[in-house]
């Protein structure tokens, strides 16, 4: 995918300090997928694409590159985010590194996000 209507190639960057992957088009952030790390699992819980960039396939590219990065890091994927879960249901290449979003993981995530919001 090269053309997004702007003639620029989208780029995906992992931003560890913000616990997310961002996709940029022409130097502007077009979207993100947020995560928290739990031991060897990367728990994805939210994905968004700015309305100005909707319909350009950016969400799929963002998720694919994020999941490829998780694989390269040796971690496992936990899809709490509905978009990530839907992507994984259509792309079985990640089955070997995907763990289910169990109630225990969801409870851990909620507590983690609560702690993070109390720190800010």
N, C-alpha and C positions, 0 to 999 in steps of 0.2 A: 504494500500500500504506500503510494507516494503522494498522490494528489488528494488533498482534502478540500479542494475548492480554493485554496490559498496558494497552491503551488509549492508548499513546503512539506517536508517529511516529518510526521509526528515523532517525538522522542519520548521515551519512558525513563524515569529516574526514580530510584529508591531514595527516600528521604528519611533516614533512620531517626533523626531527632523529632520528627513529626509522626512517626509510625505509619508511613504510607508510601505508596507509589504514586507519582504524578505523571500525567501525560501532557506534553506541551506541544503547541502548534504555533509556529512563527514566534517563539519566545514567550508565549502566553500560556498559562496553565488552563487546560481545557477540561481537566477532570482528575479524579483521584480514586484510589481504593485504599481503605484504611485497615490496619491490622494491629494485633498485639501478639507478642511472642510468649508462648507457654512451653517451657522446656524446649523440646525439639519441634514443636508445632508452631506454625504461623497461622493464627486465627484471623481470617478475613471477616469483617463485620459491616462494612459500608462501602458502597461504590456510587460515584456520581459523575455525570458529565454535564458541563454547562449547556444550557439550552441553545446557545449560539453555535454549538458544535454537534448537536444531535443529528443522528441519521448518517454519520460519516464513518461508522464502524470503529470509532475510537475506543469505546468501552471494551469491545472484544480484543482489540490490540493491547490495551492496557492490561487486561486480565491475563492474556496469554504471556506477555512479557514478565508480568509479576510472578506467575506460576513457574515459568522457566527459571527465573531467578531463585525461587524457593527450591526447585530441584537442584540447581547448581550449588546451593548453600548446604545441601544435605538435610534440610528440614522437611517437614511434612505439612500438608495443607489441611485446614479445617474450614469448611465453607459455611459460616453462620450467615453471611451476606447472601440474600436470595439471588442476586445477579451472578455471583461467583458459583453458587450451587447450580444454577441453570446452565452456566457455561460448562461446568464439569460434567453435567449430565449428557452433554453433546460431544464431549471430547474425552474419550476413554484413555488417551495417552497419559493421563495423570492419575489413573486409578491406583497405581502402585504406590503413590505417595499421598493419597487422600485418606483422612480419618473422618469419621462421622461427627457431626455437630451434636454431641450428646447433651442431655440436660446438665451434666456436670460441667462441661466446657462452657455452656451458655451462662451458668451461674458464676463460674470463675470470671468470664468476660465482663459480666455486669458489675461484679465487685471491683475488677481492675479499672473499668471505666469510671466508676464512682470515686475510687481513690484518686484517679487522674484529675477529675473535675474538682475535687476538694483541694488539690494542690495549686490549681490555677486561680 
